[in-house]
Amino acid sequence: MTTSIAAVTICAKNYFAKAKVLRNSYLEFHPEQSFYILIMDRKDEAFAAQHPDYQLIWVEDLAIEDIYKHAFSYDVIEFSTNVKPTILKRLLAQHNKVLYIDPDIEVYNYLSPVFDALDHHAITITPHTLTPILDGKHPNDIDFLKFGAYNLGFVGVSNDAEAIRFLDWWSSRCLAFGFYEPQLGLAVDQKWIDLVPSYFPSTKIMRDVGLNLSFWNLHERFLSNKEGAWLVNDVSKLYFIHFSSFDTENPTAIASKQNRFTKGDRPDITTLYERYALKLKAQDTGNYSANQYSFDFFEDGVYITAAMRRFYACLSERFSDEKNPFAPSSKARLFGEKKGLVSKKLMPTKRQNFKSMDDYAFQLKIIYFALRIVLKVFGPVRYFALMRLLPQLSSIRNQEKVIGD
């Protein structure tokens, strides 16, 4: 083991422009450190050859047992987040401190508070917010109960026995239950971290407002520039901004996942948000974003639907002896075709949020009509009991009887 420090990000090829902006900003302030990019796509030697100066690692090289089963069970966001502890543990074999940083982050200063904390702690994490918020807008305290108190776009670990135990525990949970199903208390890799301060005492909760500024904490954090230095709340250096849910063509809109601020409400962030958009465009973000996620397709190019993934996960025992579900003749493929779960058309599934209700007005009208009938037939007592069961049923993983034998 060396005494060096490293950082790593994870992305599919379509997010590579963001990873480049992050890498450049990180190395600007940490030129003596190593920066790795884990690529969540099938190995592509031509792509690697186009980026000879980058320390690239391919997910297929992580030696994860049954890796193709995991790649098939999870979508790109789920799979990318679920291998986070695996790559951190691998890099800890080479470095004494390792940071994971989401690709949609830009660094603005040397991360001294984090490195100082890792001198005395095994794990560092950042809360979504440091002050309560329940103002009828999103995100709020109730949302944080669903998605997690801590944002795992950033985590730091030191080469410590407790950090290794943490990564082993976290990895086992992520690879087995790393689904995005907040109605069941699952939010990929992130929600598990709510348990970490209890399970792993050598955890440092970083409360510096200059760390992980993003749309979920803008109600408590404001930017200012004093003599060329960016400050948060006039008390802390700005260390990094997390540009989650960022629109390159509309950078000052803040984020589609929130409704607390409208465009123009936060002139304090305008300069850095607009600069970030220009940096993405300079890295040819449009060209990279055209890449399709390799594990969205069977090996013959047929698209894998989100429903196919979930039914595969809930019926995994049926395919336990099959190493490669992506093969055109696999049991998974034949099952999917038989049950109408496979599509020859590319139909990406959009991740829904609280604003999505407006997109389903007609469907909701039908559902509400059906529920009125159920209420009348079942009566108020059994209707209430049924509604308590619906969150469980809403997960396709709990719908094995729907698909039949």
Contacts in CASP RR format, 6 or more apart in sequence:
PFRMAT RR
TARGET T0000
AUTHOR 0000-0000-0000
METHOD contacts of the structure
MODEL  1
MTTSIAAVTICAKNYFAKAKVLRNSYLEFHPEQSFYILIMDRKDEAFAAQ
HPDYQLIWVEDLAIEDIYKHAFSYDVIEFSTNVKPTILKRLLAQHNKVLY
IDPDIEVYNYLSPVFDALDHHAITITPHTLTPILDGKHPNDIDFLKFGAY
NLGFVGVSNDAEAIRFLDWWSSRCLAFGFYEPQLGLAVDQKWIDLVPSYF
PSTKIMRDVGLNLSFWNLHERFLSNKEGAWLVNDVSKLYFIHFSSFDTEN
PTAIASKQNRFTKGDRPDITTLYERYALKLKAQDTGNYSANQYSFDFFED
GVYITAAMRRFYACLSERFSDEKNPFAPSSKARLFGEKKGLVSKKLMPTK
RQNFKSMDDYAFQLKIIYFALRIVLKVFGPVRYFALMRLLPQLSSIRNQE
KVIGD
1 93 0 8 1.000
1 94 0 8 1.000
1 95 0 8 1.000
1 96 0 8 1.000
1 159 0 8 1.000
2 94 0 8 1.000
2 95 0 8 1.000
2 96 0 8 1.000
3 96 0 8 1.000
4 33 0 8 1.000
4 34 0 8 1.000
4 94 0 8 1.000
4 95 0 8 1.000
4 96 0 8 1.000
5 30 0 8 1.000
5 33 0 8 1.000
5 34 0 8 1.000
5 95 0 8 1.000
5 96 0 8 1.000
5 97 0 8 1.000
5 98 0 8 1.000
5 99 0 8 1.000
5 115 0 8 1.000
6 33 0 8 1.000
6 34 0 8 1.000
6 35 0 8 1.000
6 36 0 8 1.000
6 91 0 8 1.000
6 94 0 8 1.000
6 95 0 8 1.000
6 97 0 8 1.000
6 98 0 8 1.000
6 99 0 8 1.000
7 26 0 8 1.000
7 30 0 8 1.000
7 33 0 8 1.000
7 34 0 8 1.000
7 35 0 8 1.000
7 36 0 8 1.000
7 98 0 8 1.000
7 99 0 8 1.000
7 100 0 8 1.000
7 101 0 8 1.000
8 35 0 8 1.000
8 36 0 8 1.000
8 37 0 8 1.000
8 38 0 8 1.000
8 57 0 8 1.000
8 87 0 8 1.000
8 88 0 8 1.000
8 91 0 8 1.000
8 98 0 8 1.000
8 99 0 8 1.000
8 100 0 8 1.000
8 101 0 8 1.000
9 19 0 8 1.000
9 22 0 8 1.000
9 23 0 8 1.000
9 35 0 8 1.000
9 36 0 8 1.000
9 37 0 8 1.000
9 38 0 8 1.000
9 100 0 8 1.000
9 101 0 8 1.000
9 102 0 8 1.000
9 103 0 8 1.000
9 105 0 8 1.000
10 37 0 8 1.000
10 38 0 8 1.000
10 40 0 8 1.000
10 80 0 8 1.000
10 81 0 8 1.000
10 83 0 8 1.000
10 84 0 8 1.000
10 87 0 8 1.000
10 100 0 8 1.000
10 102 0 8 1.000
10 103 0 8 1.000
11 18 0 8 1.000
11 19 0 8 1.000
11 37 0 8 1.000
11 38 0 8 1.000
11 39 0 8 1.000
11 40 0 8 1.000
11 80 0 8 1.000
11 103 0 8 1.000
12 39 0 8 1.000
12 40 0 8 1.000
12 41 0 8 1.000
12 76 0 8 1.000
12 80 0 8 1.000
12 291 0 8 1.000
12 293 0 8 1.000
12 294 0 8 1.000
13 39 0 8 1.000
13 41 0 8 1.000
13 44 0 8 1.000
13 47 0 8 1.000
13 288 0 8 1.000
13 291 0 8 1.000
14 288 0 8 1.000
14 289 0 8 1.000
14 290 0 8 1.000
14 291 0 8 1.000
14 292 0 8 1.000
14 293 0 8 1.000
15 103 0 8 1.000
15 104 0 8 1.000
15 288 0 8 1.000
15 289 0 8 1.000
16 37 0 8 1.000
16 39 0 8 1.000
16 288 0 8 1.000
16 291 0 8 1.000
17 280 0 8 1.000
17 283 0 8 1.000
17 284 0 8 1.000
17 285 0 8 1.000
17 286 0 8 1.000
17 287 0 8 1.000
17 288 0 8 1.000
17 289 0 8 1.000
18 103 0 8 1.000
18 104 0 8 1.000
18 280 0 8 1.000
18 285 0 8 1.000
19 37 0 8 1.000
19 103 0 8 1.000
20 283 0 8 1.000
21 106 0 8 1.000
21 276 0 8 1.000
21 279 0 8 1.000
21 280 0 8 1.000
21 283 0 8 1.000
22 101 0 8 1.000
22 102 0 8 1.000
22 103 0 8 1.000
22 104 0 8 1.000
22 105 0 8 1.000
22 106 0 8 1.000
22 107 0 8 1.000
23 35 0 8 1.000
23 37 0 8 1.000
23 54 0 8 1.000
25 106 0 8 1.000
25 107 0 8 1.000
25 108 0 8 1.000
26 33 0 8 1.000
26 35 0 8 1.000
26 101 0 8 1.000
26 107 0 8 1.000
27 33 0 8 1.000
27 35 0 8 1.000
28 107 0 8 1.000
29 107 0 8 1.000
29 108 0 8 1.000
29 109 0 8 1.000
29 110 0 8 1.000
29 111 0 8 1.000
30 110 0 8 1.000
30 111 0 8 1.000
34 55 0 8 1.000
34 95 0 8 1.000
35 55 0 8 1.000
36 55 0 8 1.000
36 56 0 8 1.000
36 57 0 8 1.000
36 87 0 8 1.000
36 91 0 8 1.000
37 54 0 8 1.000
37 55 0 8 1.000
37 56 0 8 1.000
37 57 0 8 1.000
38 57 0 8 1.000
38 58 0 8 1.000
38 59 0 8 1.000
38 62 0 8 1.000
38 83 0 8 1.000
38 87 0 8 1.000
39 47 0 8 1.000
39 56 0 8 1.000
39 57 0 8 1.000
39 58 0 8 1.000
39 59 0 8 1.000
40 59 0 8 1.000
40 76 0 8 1.000
40 79 0 8 1.000
40 80 0 8 1.000
40 83 0 8 1.000
40 293 0 8 1.000
40 295 0 8 1.000
41 47 0 8 1.000
41 58 0 8 1.000
41 59 0 8 1.000
41 291 0 8 1.000
41 293 0 8 1.000
41 294 0 8 1.000
41 295 0 8 1.000
42 58 0 8 1.000
42 60 0 8 1.000
42 294 0 8 1.000
42 295 0 8 1.000
43 58 0 8 1.000
43 60 0 8 1.000
43 61 0 8 1.000
48 56 0 8 1.000
57 87 0 8 1.000
59 67 0 8 1.000
59 71 0 8 1.000
59 79 0 8 1.000
59 83 0 8 1.000
60 67 0 8 1.000
62 83 0 8 1.000
62 86 0 8 1.000
62 87 0 8 1.000
62 90 0 8 1.000
64 70 0 8 1.000
64 83 0 8 1.000
64 86 0 8 1.000
64 175 0 8 1.000
66 323 0 8 1.000
68 323 0 8 1.000
68 324 0 8 1.000
68 325 0 8 1.000
68 326 0 8 1.000
69 316 0 8 1.000
69 319 0 8 1.000
69 323 0 8 1.000
69 325 0 8 1.000
70 79 0 8 1.000
70 82 0 8 1.000
70 175 0 8 1.000
71 79 0 8 1.000
71 295 0 8 1.000
71 326 0 8 1.000
72 295 0 8 1.000
72 304 0 8 1.000
72 309 0 8 1.000
72 312 0 8 1.000
72 325 0 8 1.000
72 326 0 8 1.000
72 332 0 8 1.000
73 309 0 8 1.000
73 312 0 8 1.000
73 313 0 8 1.000
73 316 0 8 1.000
74 82 0 8 1.000
74 178 0 8 1.000
74 179 0 8 1.000
74 309 0 8 1.000
75 180 0 8 1.000
75 306 0 8 1.000
75 309 0 8 1.000
75 349 0 8 1.000
76 293 0 8 1.000
76 295 0 8 1.000
76 296 0 8 1.000
77 180 0 8 1.000
77 188 0 8 1.000
77 351 0 8 1.000
78 178 0 8 1.000
78 179 0 8 1.000
78 180 0 8 1.000
78 188 0 8 1.000
79 295 0 8 1.000
81 152 0 8 1.000
81 174 0 8 1.000
81 178 0 8 1.000
81 188 0 8 1.000
81 189 0 8 1.000
81 190 0 8 1.000
82 174 0 8 1.000
82 175 0 8 1.000
82 178 0 8 1.000
82 188 0 8 1.000
82 189 0 8 1.000
83 174 0 8 1.000
83 175 0 8 1.000
84 100 0 8 1.000
84 152 0 8 1.000
84 155 0 8 1.000
84 170 0 8 1.000
84 174 0 8 1.000
84 189 0 8 1.000
85 166 0 8 1.000
85 167 0 8 1.000
85 168 0 8 1.000
85 170 0 8 1.000
85 171 0 8 1.000
85 174 0 8 1.000
85 189 0 8 1.000
86 167 0 8 1.000
86 171 0 8 1.000
87 100 0 8 1.000
88 98 0 8 1.000
88 100 0 8 1.000
88 155 0 8 1.000
88 156 0 8 1.000
88 157 0 8 1.000
88 167 0 8 1.000
89 164 0 8 1.000
89 167 0 8 1.000
89 168 0 8 1.000
89 171 0 8 1.000
91 98 0 8 1.000
92 98 0 8 1.000
92 157 0 8 1.000
92 159 0 8 1.000
92 163 0 8 1.000
92 164 0 8 1.000
92 167 0 8 1.000
95 159 0 8 1.000
96 158 0 8 1.000
96 159 0 8 1.000
97 115 0 8 1.000
97 118 0 8 1.000
97 156 0 8 1.000
97 157 0 8 1.000
97 158 0 8 1.000
97 159 0 8 1.000
98 156 0 8 1.000
98 157 0 8 1.000
99 111 0 8 1.000
99 114 0 8 1.000
99 154 0 8 1.000
99 155 0 8 1.000
99 156 0 8 1.000
100 152 0 8 1.000
100 153 0 8 1.000
100 154 0 8 1.000
100 155 0 8 1.000
100 156 0 8 1.000
101 107 0 8 1.000
101 153 0 8 1.000
101 154 0 8 1.000
101 240 0 8 1.000
102 153 0 8 1.000
102 154 0 8 1.000
102 242 0 8 1.000
102 244 0 8 1.000
104 242 0 8 1.000
104 243 0 8 1.000
104 244 0 8 1.000
104 246 0 8 1.000
105 153 0 8 1.000
105 154 0 8 1.000
105 240 0 8 1.000
105 241 0 8 1.000
105 242 0 8 1.000
105 243 0 8 1.000
106 240 0 8 1.000
106 241 0 8 1.000
106 243 0 8 1.000
106 272 0 8 1.000
106 276 0 8 1.000
106 279 0 8 1.000
107 239 0 8 1.000
107 240 0 8 1.000
108 230 0 8 1.000
108 237 0 8 1.000
108 238 0 8 1.000
108 239 0 8 1.000
108 240 0 8 1.000
108 241 0 8 1.000
109 237 0 8 1.000
109 238 0 8 1.000
109 239 0 8 1.000
109 240 0 8 1.000
111 211 0 8 1.000
111 239 0 8 1.000
111 240 0 8 1.000
113 206 0 8 1.000
113 208 0 8 1.000
113 211 0 8 1.000
113 239 0 8 1.000
114 124 0 8 1.000
114 156 0 8 1.000
114 206 0 8 1.000
114 211 0 8 1.000
114 239 0 8 1.000
117 124 0 8 1.000
117 204 0 8 1.000
117 206 0 8 1.000
118 124 0 8 1.000
118 156 0 8 1.000
118 157 0 8 1.000
118 158 0 8 1.000
118 204 0 8 1.000
119 158 0 8 1.000
120 204 0 8 1.000
121 158 0 8 1.000
121 202 0 8 1.000
121 203 0 8 1.000
121 204 0 8 1.000
122 157 0 8 1.000
122 158 0 8 1.000
122 160 0 8 1.000
122 161 0 8 1.000
122 162 0 8 1.000
122 163 0 8 1.000
122 166 0 8 1.000
122 200 0 8 1.000
122 202 0 8 1.000
122 203 0 8 1.000
123 155 0 8 1.000
123 156 0 8 1.000
123 157 0 8 1.000
123 158 0 8 1.000
123 162 0 8 1.000
123 163 0 8 1.000
123 166 0 8 1.000
123 196 0 8 1.000
123 200 0 8 1.000
123 202 0 8 1.000
123 203 0 8 1.000
123 204 0 8 1.000
124 155 0 8 1.000
124 156 0 8 1.000
124 157 0 8 1.000
124 203 0 8 1.000
124 204 0 8 1.000
124 206 0 8 1.000
125 150 0 8 1.000
125 152 0 8 1.000
125 154 0 8 1.000
125 155 0 8 1.000
125 156 0 8 1.000
125 193 0 8 1.000
125 196 0 8 1.000
125 203 0 8 1.000
125 204 0 8 1.000
125 205 0 8 1.000
125 206 0 8 1.000
126 150 0 8 1.000
126 151 0 8 1.000
126 154 0 8 1.000
126 205 0 8 1.000
126 206 0 8 1.000
126 211 0 8 1.000
126 212 0 8 1.000
127 149 0 8 1.000
127 150 0 8 1.000
127 151 0 8 1.000
127 205 0 8 1.000
127 207 0 8 1.000
128 139 0 8 1.000
128 144 0 8 1.000
128 147 0 8 1.000
128 148 0 8 1.000
128 149 0 8 1.000
128 150 0 8 1.000
128 151 0 8 1.000
128 216 0 8 1.000
128 217 0 8 1.000
129 144 0 8 1.000
129 216 0 8 1.000
129 217 0 8 1.000
129 219 0 8 1.000
129 220 0 8 1.000
130 207 0 8 1.000
130 209 0 8 1.000
130 217 0 8 1.000
130 220 0 8 1.000
131 219 0 8 1.000
131 220 0 8 1.000
132 141 0 8 1.000
133 139 0 8 1.000
133 140 0 8 1.000
133 141 0 8 1.000
133 219 0 8 1.000
133 220 0 8 1.000
134 140 0 8 1.000
134 141 0 8 1.000
134 142 0 8 1.000
135 219 0 8 1.000
135 260 0 8 1.000
137 258 0 8 1.000
137 259 0 8 1.000
137 260 0 8 1.000
138 257 0 8 1.000
138 258 0 8 1.000
138 259 0 8 1.000
138 260 0 8 1.000
138 354 0 8 1.000
139 147 0 8 1.000
139 215 0 8 1.000
139 216 0 8 1.000
139 257 0 8 1.000
139 258 0 8 1.000
144 216 0 8 1.000
146 182 0 8 1.000
146 185 0 8 1.000
146 187 0 8 1.000
147 182 0 8 1.000
147 187 0 8 1.000
147 190 0 8 1.000
147 191 0 8 1.000
148 187 0 8 1.000
148 190 0 8 1.000
148 191 0 8 1.000
148 193 0 8 1.000
148 194 0 8 1.000
149 193 0 8 1.000
149 194 0 8 1.000
150 190 0 8 1.000
150 193 0 8 1.000
150 194 0 8 1.000
150 196 0 8 1.000
150 205 0 8 1.000
151 190 0 8 1.000
151 212 0 8 1.000
151 214 0 8 1.000
151 216 0 8 1.000
151 242 0 8 1.000
152 189 0 8 1.000
152 190 0 8 1.000
152 193 0 8 1.000
153 212 0 8 1.000
153 242 0 8 1.000
154 211 0 8 1.000
154 212 0 8 1.000
154 240 0 8 1.000
154 242 0 8 1.000
155 193 0 8 1.000
157 163 0 8 1.000
157 166 0 8 1.000
157 167 0 8 1.000
160 202 0 8 1.000
162 200 0 8 1.000
162 201 0 8 1.000
162 202 0 8 1.000
163 202 0 8 1.000
165 200 0 8 1.000
166 196 0 8 1.000
166 199 0 8 1.000
166 200 0 8 1.000
169 199 0 8 1.000
170 189 0 8 1.000
170 192 0 8 1.000
170 193 0 8 1.000
170 196 0 8 1.000
173 192 0 8 1.000
174 188 0 8 1.000
174 189 0 8 1.000
174 192 0 8 1.000
177 186 0 8 1.000
178 186 0 8 1.000
178 188 0 8 1.000
178 189 0 8 1.000
179 186 0 8 1.000
179 188 0 8 1.000
179 313 0 8 1.000
179 395 0 8 1.000
179 397 0 8 1.000
180 186 0 8 1.000
180 187 0 8 1.000
180 188 0 8 1.000
180 351 0 8 1.000
181 187 0 8 1.000
181 395 0 8 1.000
181 397 0 8 1.000
182 191 0 8 1.000
183 391 0 8 1.000
183 394 0 8 1.000
183 395 0 8 1.000
184 391 0 8 1.000
184 392 0 8 1.000
184 395 0 8 1.000
185 191 0 8 1.000
196 203 0 8 1.000
197 203 0 8 1.000
197 205 0 8 1.000
208 236 0 8 1.000
208 239 0 8 1.000
209 217 0 8 1.000
209 220 0 8 1.000
209 221 0 8 1.000
209 232 0 8 1.000
209 233 0 8 1.000
209 235 0 8 1.000
209 236 0 8 1.000
210 221 0 8 1.000
210 232 0 8 1.000
210 236 0 8 1.000
210 237 0 8 1.000
210 238 0 8 1.000
210 239 0 8 1.000
210 240 0 8 1.000
211 239 0 8 1.000
211 240 0 8 1.000
212 240 0 8 1.000
212 242 0 8 1.000
213 221 0 8 1.000
213 223 0 8 1.000
213 232 0 8 1.000
213 238 0 8 1.000
213 240 0 8 1.000
213 241 0 8 1.000
213 242 0 8 1.000
214 241 0 8 1.000
214 242 0 8 1.000
214 243 0 8 1.000
214 244 0 8 1.000
214 255 0 8 1.000
215 244 0 8 1.000
215 245 0 8 1.000
215 254 0 8 1.000
215 255 0 8 1.000
215 257 0 8 1.000
215 258 0 8 1.000
215 261 0 8 1.000
216 244 0 8 1.000
216 258 0 8 1.000
218 254 0 8 1.000
218 260 0 8 1.000
218 261 0 8 1.000
218 266 0 8 1.000
218 269 0 8 1.000
219 260 0 8 1.000
220 233 0 8 1.000
221 232 0 8 1.000
221 233 0 8 1.000
222 232 0 8 1.000
222 233 0 8 1.000
222 268 0 8 1.000
223 230 0 8 1.000
223 231 0 8 1.000
223 232 0 8 1.000
223 238 0 8 1.000
223 268 0 8 1.000
223 269 0 8 1.000
223 272 0 8 1.000
224 230 0 8 1.000
224 231 0 8 1.000
224 234 0 8 1.000
224 268 0 8 1.000
225 231 0 8 1.000
225 271 0 8 1.000
226 234 0 8 1.000
229 237 0 8 1.000
230 237 0 8 1.000
230 238 0 8 1.000
230 272 0 8 1.000
231 237 0 8 1.000
231 238 0 8 1.000
232 238 0 8 1.000
241 272 0 8 1.000
241 276 0 8 1.000
243 273 0 8 1.000
243 276 0 8 1.000
244 255 0 8 1.000
244 257 0 8 1.000
245 255 0 8 1.000
245 256 0 8 1.000
245 257 0 8 1.000
245 258 0 8 1.000
246 255 0 8 1.000
246 273 0 8 1.000
246 276 0 8 1.000
246 277 0 8 1.000
247 253 0 8 1.000
247 256 0 8 1.000
248 277 0 8 1.000
248 280 0 8 1.000
248 281 0 8 1.000
248 285 0 8 1.000
249 277 0 8 1.000
250 263 0 8 1.000
251 273 0 8 1.000
251 274 0 8 1.000
251 276 0 8 1.000
251 277 0 8 1.000
252 263 0 8 1.000
252 264 0 8 1.000
252 266 0 8 1.000
252 269 0 8 1.000
252 270 0 8 1.000
252 273 0 8 1.000
252 274 0 8 1.000
253 263 0 8 1.000
254 261 0 8 1.000
254 263 0 8 1.000
254 265 0 8 1.000
254 266 0 8 1.000
254 269 0 8 1.000
254 273 0 8 1.000
256 353 0 8 1.000
256 355 0 8 1.000
257 353 0 8 1.000
259 354 0 8 1.000
259 355 0 8 1.000
264 270 0 8 1.000
292 346 0 8 1.000
295 304 0 8 1.000
295 326 0 8 1.000
296 303 0 8 1.000
296 304 0 8 1.000
296 348 0 8 1.000
297 303 0 8 1.000
297 304 0 8 1.000
297 326 0 8 1.000
298 304 0 8 1.000
298 326 0 8 1.000
298 327 0 8 1.000
298 328 0 8 1.000
298 330 0 8 1.000
298 333 0 8 1.000
298 342 0 8 1.000
299 326 0 8 1.000
299 327 0 8 1.000
299 328 0 8 1.000
300 328 0 8 1.000
302 328 0 8 1.000
302 333 0 8 1.000
302 342 0 8 1.000
302 343 0 8 1.000
302 344 0 8 1.000
303 342 0 8 1.000
303 343 0 8 1.000
303 344 0 8 1.000
303 345 0 8 1.000
303 346 0 8 1.000
303 347 0 8 1.000
304 342 0 8 1.000
305 341 0 8 1.000
305 342 0 8 1.000
305 343 0 8 1.000
305 347 0 8 1.000
305 349 0 8 1.000
306 349 0 8 1.000
307 341 0 8 1.000
307 396 0 8 1.000
308 332 0 8 1.000
308 336 0 8 1.000
308 341 0 8 1.000
308 342 0 8 1.000
310 395 0 8 1.000
310 396 0 8 1.000
310 397 0 8 1.000
311 336 0 8 1.000
311 339 0 8 1.000
311 341 0 8 1.000
311 396 0 8 1.000
311 399 0 8 1.000
311 403 0 8 1.000
312 319 0 8 1.000
312 325 0 8 1.000
312 332 0 8 1.000
313 397 0 8 1.000
314 396 0 8 1.000
314 397 0 8 1.000
314 398 0 8 1.000
314 399 0 8 1.000
314 400 0 8 1.000
315 335 0 8 1.000
315 400 0 8 1.000
315 403 0 8 1.000
318 331 0 8 1.000
318 335 0 8 1.000
319 325 0 8 1.000
319 330 0 8 1.000
319 331 0 8 1.000
319 332 0 8 1.000
319 335 0 8 1.000
322 330 0 8 1.000
322 331 0 8 1.000
322 332 0 8 1.000
324 330 0 8 1.000
325 331 0 8 1.000
325 332 0 8 1.000
325 333 0 8 1.000
327 333 0 8 1.000
333 342 0 8 1.000
335 341 0 8 1.000
336 342 0 8 1.000
339 403 0 8 1.000
339 404 0 8 1.000
341 403 0 8 1.000
350 356 0 8 1.000
357 364 0 8 1.000
374 383 0 8 1.000
374 386 0 8 1.000
375 383 0 8 1.000
378 386 0 8 1.000
392 398 0 8 1.000
393 399 0 8 1.000
396 402 0 8 1.000
END
